[in-house]
Structure formats: C-alpha cells, structure tokens
C-alpha cells in the first residue's frame, strides 16, 4: 500500500487564485459548515442525479414550521459540496428518507439548545461498494464516504433549512457530530444478525438508519469476561442522572466485536442484553431528589423537582415500588449494533432521542435504492 504526502511534487496544476475566489464566494454566501466546500457545476451535479431514478424536484424532507423543503436536486447539490462522490448519492437519499420518518427534526429538535445532531448507521453490501468504514476509528476521521455522507446532511440542514449556529440553530454547546456523523456496522465480526434485519429487511439489503443524538460516551471495559459485569458497565452510563431530560432516556449500544463476543459466548442474544439493561437501568428516588429530578413538569414532562410549582408525579410514583425509578420506558429503548476494530475493549453508548413511550417501531430507516 502506497500513500502520498503534502511533500509530493506530483500535484495537479489548478488556477489556485480562481479556486480561492470560488471558495470565498461560497463562504460569503454562508453555504458552508465552516470548512471549505467543493464547488459544484451543472455537469457535475448531473452525475449525482444520474445515480437515482427520481424527479430532481421531488421533495425528500420538509420542516413544516420553517416552511422549507429539501428536494432531490438540493440534496445532490449539498452532497457534491460536502465532497461526496456521485456513487454515494443513493445513500444520501436513503438517509434523508430515513430522517423524514423521524418525528423529532420536524418538531424543531435540530434547533434545540440541547445541541442534537443527525446520526446515520449504514448496513448491507453498500458498505463495501463505497468503502464505508465499520472498523477502527468509526467515530473519527480518515474515511471519505463516512465523512462526506454525514456532512451532506449537515450542509443540507444549513443551506436548505437555514440552521446556522447563533441563528435558527440555538445549540448551547453542540456536538462534533454536527459536522458529520455516519458509521457502518461491522457485520462481518458480529456474532449476531445485523441491525437492519431487526426491522424486517433481508441481510442482503442496504439500509440507512437515522437517529437524533446528543453525545457518544466511550466505555473502557478490558477487565472482565463476565457478561453481567460488562453489561453493568453499560447500565451505569445509561442511567446517569445527567441523561434524564425527560421521564425516560434511550441509548444505542455500539459494541466492539470483543465485547459482543463476551455476550455471545455466554449464550446471550441481543434481546437478552436488552432485557438485562432494561431491568437494571433504575435509580433510587432519593438519588433523583438530590439532583432535583424526582418529578415531571405538567407542561413538558421534563424532569424537575417535586417542589417545583409545575411538578407532577412520575410514572414510577404510582407503581408497586415508587422509590425505584426506571430510566428506560421499554426494552426497545435500547438498540444494539457492532462496530469498531477487534483490538480492545472500548465500546460506546450513543445517547439517542426516541418518543417516550416509544412508538411500536420507534426508529427510522430507509432502503438504499428503494422505491420513491
């Protein structure tokens, strides 16, 4: 394998000054995420549109309260600007179709002070066809397809829906995922069926699942081969009081192959792990009193102190064990996938938004190349 560096002399000649003028023009128009974008011509745009048999003016996604619509053509422009290759575009379209099923963005969650961002998981053969990374450094840089597909969504948010920071995007701190957040599942090193088969797809289908995320917490667990001990490490991160904005929280467990094998070798299925996490994700009410989160708001159902004038009892208050508060509404509030290198015990808990209680099918996904 050979690599090139910035010291190589075989750099193609371009009109640098002209290119810089174009990049600065895009910047003055606020068409970027703060990084340079790829200039787009009509001929280059046609190469993207040719990869999908769709009307360029077809609307993919609408944010109703903003009265703004993203079309196939606009999605293609932003994918090209993000640095996507044309062959990535069917995945970008599937991503927008998945996002369109997600109820939170249409209600303004991407404008939230919480600082949420779109997060994409890709399954199926398309991973290999476009070299999506599913192994080492999955949440990091270095892979064009991951970086640019996620960035295509962010640029669409900015350029189509006007979600500029300090303007319609009111994130208090935000997240690095606002630049780009797209990973693929490491299906080949997973002991379980891949994520998309849980939604009724065939393993041979290529599917994009869309989430709304707040953060990614890495869990260092290299010390045990006992599934219960390992699962409790995940439980401890999921049930932290800082995660409890609403009555319940949700999470996507992104397990490295090493951790997935600990569970599978002990005979645990994904459902077994989900059930264990659900049963153990509880807090003593006294712990919630300490942080002022032992009740709910009448107006928003967000957690607050029982001493607050807007407070109402949470669901657990009416149960047989009112002092034991569940932080998950249902086992389906936990999703499980495998991604990352098989070289260390470092997995992640991705904090995701779902409806609480969740819908019968609480997550949003779309088949790559599916029917319009």
Secondary structure as GFF3:
##gff-version 3
##sequence-region A 1 372
A	DSSP	alpha_helix	16	28	.	.	.	ID=ss1
A	DSSP	alpha_helix	42	49	.	.	.	ID=ss2
A	DSSP	beta_strand	59	63	.	.	.	ID=ss3
A	DSSP	three_ten_helix	64	66	.	.	.	ID=ss4
A	DSSP	beta_strand	68	71	.	.	.	ID=ss5
A	DSSP	alpha_helix	72	82	.	.	.	ID=ss6
A	DSSP	three_ten_helix	86	88	.	.	.	ID=ss7
A	DSSP	alpha_helix	89	101	.	.	.	ID=ss8
A	DSSP	alpha_helix	103	106	.	.	.	ID=ss9
A	DSSP	three_ten_helix	109	111	.	.	.	ID=ss10
A	DSSP	beta_strand	117	123	.	.	.	ID=ss11
A	DSSP	alpha_helix	126	129	.	.	.	ID=ss12
A	DSSP	alpha_helix	144	159	.	.	.	ID=ss13
A	DSSP	three_ten_helix	176	178	.	.	.	ID=ss14
A	DSSP	beta_strand	182	184	.	.	.	ID=ss15
A	DSSP	three_ten_helix	187	189	.	.	.	ID=ss16
A	DSSP	three_ten_helix	195	199	.	.	.	ID=ss17
A	DSSP	beta_strand	207	220	.	.	.	ID=ss18
A	DSSP	alpha_helix	227	238	.	.	.	ID=ss19
A	DSSP	three_ten_helix	241	243	.	.	.	ID=ss20
A	DSSP	beta_strand	251	255	.	.	.	ID=ss21
A	DSSP	alpha_helix	257	265	.	.	.	ID=ss22
A	DSSP	alpha_helix	270	280	.	.	.	ID=ss23
A	DSSP	beta_strand	282	284	.	.	.	ID=ss24
A	DSSP	alpha_helix	285	290	.	.	.	ID=ss25
A	DSSP	beta_strand	295	297	.	.	.	ID=ss26
A	DSSP	beta_strand	303	304	.	.	.	ID=ss27
A	DSSP	beta_strand	311	312	.	.	.	ID=ss28
A	DSSP	three_ten_helix	315	318	.	.	.	ID=ss29
A	DSSP	beta_strand	324	326	.	.	.	ID=ss30
A	DSSP	three_ten_helix	331	333	.	.	.	ID=ss31
A	DSSP	beta_strand	334	338	.	.	.	ID=ss32
A	DSSP	beta_strand	346	352	.	.	.	ID=ss33
A	DSSP	beta_strand	364	367	.	.	.	ID=ss34
###
